Amino acid sequence: MRRVSGGLGKVFGTRRTVHVITGSGTAAMEAAVGGTVRRVLSIVHGDFGERFARMAEACGRTVVRLTSNPGDVVSLDQVRDALRSGGFDAVTATHNETALGVVADMRALGALVREASDCLFLVDAVSSAGGVPVGLDDWGADAVVSASQKALALPPGLAFAAVSARFVDRAKSVKNRGTYLDVLRYEEFAGKAQSPTTPAVSLLFALDRQMADIEVETLDSRFARHVAMRDVCTAWVQRAEAAALGVSLVARPEHRSPTVTCIRTNDRDAILQRMREQGYELGGGQAPLAKNTFRIGHRGDHTVVGVESRLDVLERVLRTI
């Protein structure tokens, strides 16, 4: 599957092998954590950043968290101060925080991590890869992980891990890496053009087809389409807020995600139920704003026209609550 290999490298912004794991994005995140680290600084912008931190703890690592206010990101000054005082050997961060519709600047964060320490920089790009520019090489990251079911618009069941040469070297000194998620095994078998475990072949054929479709659209056009969908959602929520329909945006303007919009409301349950009755499934809120937010996913193969149609239905629902 020649196209899969080349296409994934472009999606993840690297010339290195992108390993394909039969599993979920969580599996790839655990592979990143379990293969290398002992003391971790976790940058938490919402529930999925917190999940990365909990995963490191579950793997027996010591974790220190830097947590932002909902809709915002942790400042670079906070990260710099923590790195100076910490003795960390890895930093975890979520590129696109699905829980709150926030996207963070991984290039700036990666540059800071490299400047301030010899920490490995591990990035969760589960809901961004394929919809937002991602760059293992450009960010100076040591692991960028993702999954098939988000912006790549494939069935769930595949996870992806792009890792740096430095990550591989560091992993060699870590004991008890396990077996299934041991990145060194994936590196070894990639050299033989093989998988270390039985691959999900049907999903790989789906991935091959999607990479071909993305090649036709081009990544630049795909990224622009995601930004356009984000902007349509943003403008709609702002109009609805001005019309006193009881909604507002969570993410600050400079951090709004191109793949998901998180919306505040006091009528979450009623909105989700009414939209379900109309044939639309919206995402409920997640911590730390689980009870008073819902989310609109606009990623993968969705279009601006489709998002506009969904928002028209949502507006009718809001006017009847």
N, C-alpha and C positions, 0 to 999 in steps of 0.2 A: 504494500500500500504506500507507494512512493509519495502520493499527494498528501496523505495524512502527515507524514514526517515534516515535509517542507512547510505545509500550511500551518501546523501548530507552532513551528519555530517563529513564524511571522506574528502569530497571535500573541505569543509570549515574549516577543522582542528579544530573541536570542538565537545564536548559531549553535548552541548546545542542544543535545538531545532533550526532548520533552517526554518524560516517562508517562505511560498510560497505565493506570491501575484500575483493575476491576473493583469498583467500590464507589464511595461517595466522596464529596469534598472533605468531609470530616476525616476520611482515611488519609487523604493527601496531607491534611494539616497535621495529623498525628505522625505521619512519616517525617515531616519537616522537624517537628519537635523531638521525636523519639530518637532520631539519628545523631543528634549533635550536642544538645545543650544540658547545662547543669543549673545555672542561675539566670533567670529570664526577666527582662523588662518588657512588660506588656502594655502596648498603647491601646487604650480601650475607648472607642467612640460609640459603643452601643452593645447590644446583646451578643453579636457575633465576635466582636473583639474580646468580650468577656469569655465567650466559649473557648477562644484560643488560649486565654490565660488559664481557664479551668483544665483544659486538656494538658497543658504543661505541668500543672500540679498533679494531675492524675498519673502522669508519667514519672512522678517522683522528683520533679524539678522545683526549686525555690522560685517564687514569682513575686515581683513587685509591680503593682499596677499604677499607671497614670491614666486617669479617667476624665473625659471631657464632660461639659454640660450637654444635655440633649440638643442635637442640632448643630453643635460646634465640634471642633477638633482640638486635640491637645496641642499646645503651642510648642514650637521648636525650642524655645527657651526652657520650658519645663523638661523636655527630653534632654537637652544639653546638661542641665543641672543634675538630673538623675544619673546620667552616664558618668559624670565626673565623680559622683559619690558612691557608685554602686558596686563595682567589681562584677559586672554582668558579662556573660559570654554569648548572649543572644538577645535580640529585640524582635518581638512579634508585633505585627500591625495588620489591620484589615483595610484594604484599599477602598472598598466600597461597602459601607455599613448598611446592610439591607434593612436592619431594624428601624433606622431613622432616616434613610434616604440621604446619607452623607457620604461624599467622596473626599478622600484626603490626598495630599500631595506626597506621593511616595518618592519622587525624585529628590525633593528637598529633604525628606526624612532620611533617605538612604545616604545622601551626601553628608548629612550631619552624623549619622552613625559611623560612617567610615572616617570622618574627620576626628571624632571624639574618642574612638575606641577601636579595638580589633574584634568587636562583636559581630556575630553573624546576624544578617538582616533577613527575617523570614516574613513573607507577605502572603496573606489570604486574599486571593483575587477571584474567589468563587463566583461572585455576582458581577464581576467587571470584565473578565477576559472574554473577548469577542464582541464587547459593546463599548469599551473604553480603551484607549491606548494603554498597553501594559508593556513593561520593559525590564526583564531580568538584567540585561546588560546595562541599559541606560540608567536604571535606578541604583546600580551597584548592589543589587540584592543577591542573596545567597540561596534563597528558595522562593519560588513563586508558585502557588498551588491553586487549582481551580477544579471545576466539575462540569459535566456535560449538560446539565439540565437548566442552566441559567441563560446567560447571554449567547451561548453557543446553540441554544434552541434544539437540543437533542433530548431523547429520553434519559431519565436518570440511570446511573449504573457505571459511569466512567469517571475517574478522577485523573488529574494531570499534575505532574510535578516537574518543574524545570529547576535545576540546581546548578550552582557554580562549582568550579574546580576547587575552590576553597572549602565549600561545604563538603565535598567528597573527601578531601584531605582530613578535615576535622572529624568526620564520621569514623575514619579508620582508627581513631584513638578512643572511641566510645564503646564500652562493653554493653552487653545485654541490649542490643538494638532490636531484638526480636527477629522474626523471619519474614512474615508476609509483607511488612512495610519497611524492610531494610533497604534503603536507597542503594547501598553498595551492591546488593544482589541485582537490582534493576540496572545499575551501571554495567555490571559484569555481563548480564544477558543482552543488553543493548549492543554490546560489542560483537555479539554473535547474531544480531538481528533476530533475537528471540525474546520471549516473555518468560519471567521466572515462574509464573503460575499460569493456569489455564485462562486464556483471554476470553472476554465476552465478544466473540467473533461477530455476531449479528450487529452489535453496537458499533464495532469498528467499521463495518461496511456503511452504517449510517453516518459515522463521523467522516468517512472518506467522501461521501456524497455532499455533506454539509461543507466540508472544506472546498469542494469544487464550486459550490454555489457562492461561498464567500469570496472565492477568487474572482468570480464573474462580477459580483457587486463591487468589489475592492474593499479593503479594510477602511480606507479613508471615507468612502461613501457610507459604509456601515456605521462608523463612528459619528458622522454628521447626522445620520438618520436618528441615532439615539439622542443626540443633543436636541434635535428638532422635536422629538417626542417629549423630552424633559421640558422644553420651553413651552410647548402647548399645555402641558399639565400645570406648569407654574402660572401661566397667564390665566388659565381657567380658575384655579384656586383663588388667585388674587381678585378676579371679578366676582366670584362667589362670596368671598369675604366682604367685599364692598357692598354686595347686595344683602348682607346680613343673613346668609344661609347657614351660618354656624360652623364654618370650616376655616382653617388657616394652615400655613406651611410650618413644618418643624425645622427644616434645615435652613441655616443662614444662606443668603444669596451666593456667597463665594464658595459654598461647599455642597451645592445641590447636585445630586447624583443624576447622571444621564440614564440610569437603568431602573430606578425606582423612586417614587415620590411618596413621602410619608405626610399624612394629613391629620391635623388635630380636629377633634369633634367631641361633643358631649353625647352624641347619639350613635356611637359606634355599632352597637349590636343591632339596632333598628336598621341602620344603613346597610350593613352586611346582609341582613335577612332580606330586605327589599330588593337589593341588587341580585341576590341569589334567585329570587322569584322571577327576576327579569332575564335570568340566564347568564349572569356575570358573577364570577367568583373573585372578590377582592381579598387581599391579605389583611388579616387582623393585626392589631398592634402587637409589639413585642417589648420586653423590658428595655429601658425603664419606663416606657409610656404605654404599657400593654392595654390599659383599660380605656384610654381616650384617644387612640389613633387607629387609623387604618392605612393600608398601603396600596398603591397602584403600580403594578409591574409594567414597564414599557421597555422590553428588551428582546433580544433574539430576533425573530422574524416579524415582530409586530410592526405596524406602520403608523404614520401620522394620521391617516384617515381612520384607521381602526381605533386609535386612541381618542380621536374626536368623537366618534360614534359612542364609545363607552362613556365619555364625559357628558354627552347629551342625555343619556339615560340616567346618569348619576345626578345631574341637575334636576331632572324631573322628580327623582326620588327625594332629594333634599327639599323640594318645594311642597312635598306632601307630608313631611314629618312634623 
